[in-house]
Amino acid sequence: MNSMLTTKQCQDFNDHGYLLVRGVFDDQDFDPLRRVISSAIDHRARELYDKGKISSLYKELSFYHRLTQILRESQTGPLLGWNWNREVFSREIYELLTHQKILDIVASLIGPEITVNGDYWIRFKMPTGGESVFPWHQDSIYYNGNVDSDRPVIFSEESQILTVWIPMVDVDEQNGCLQIVPGSHKQGLRPCHRDENGRLVPVEDIESWGEVQNMHMQVGDVLVFGNLTFHRSLENASENIRWSVDLRYSPTGSPLEWLLEKWPGFIARSERQPETVESWEMWEAKRTPADVR
Ligand SMILES: O=C(O)CCC(=O)C(=O)O
């Protein structure tokens, strides 16, 4: 069944810079990815155990609690938690990235020639109070070359880079859901500076530009936003890790060589040249051995 967006949904995305699509997936659709994450956690737990940083492998704990415990005891993770890319590079990630429902949503917004950018992230947002806030930003600012100079070199303002943000637990203000400033994408790429944690934050009061929206989401919902849309994630004030995965897509042929060099991607869909679509094996071959676990 096709999952293309309606004209109204596309219009909303263009007007507000984001779109929340409810009930795209069932919880069990994430089982293959959970298995990959579990195995990556297992790998990490063994490393920490062998180094004497944890007293147990905590195998008896559930998927959702094991990493929290390991991180608490070992105190190894950065305060925001871990973001995994190469650690979960797998056929399962490929299958999520190329899931027909996601590609239909993406195609509705950027057209049928779709390249997956390799910078997908599994995020473990830790329950570490205020330190777990991910401050306001536009994704484009992280793609710029020389952001610390007075005049950043703009590489991606003109490009379309779509983020598809998918929670693996229900999210609200309590456990660090995303917030968005609707319409902020229309302001172009805004000046920023580095905060005390090295994060790139806007110098302007961007919250005054619109009514900040809390992205309450349930497992199965999908949020899509563009590279110029201001967003942040709130403090995780719950007891547990807030798990999510974010995926990125651009129209094939976008001038993003610098990005694809760092995180090789692949052509995921093509109406014009279907023979150019790349398989998991082709993507796997593009990653260097240092790039995969
Ligand atoms: O997941 C988060 O907390 C932040 C994600 C984010 O900012 C992004 O995907 O661009």
The ligand as an ORCA input file, in Angstrom:
! r2SCAN-3c Opt
* xyz 0 1
  O      17.234     13.427     19.226
  C      17.570     14.506     19.743
  O      17.538     14.707     20.939
  C      18.042     15.620     18.872
  C      17.961     15.231     17.438
  C      18.305     16.303     16.515
  O      18.518     17.426     16.873
  C      18.381     15.972     15.109
  O      18.095     14.830     14.723
  O      18.742     16.872     14.332
*
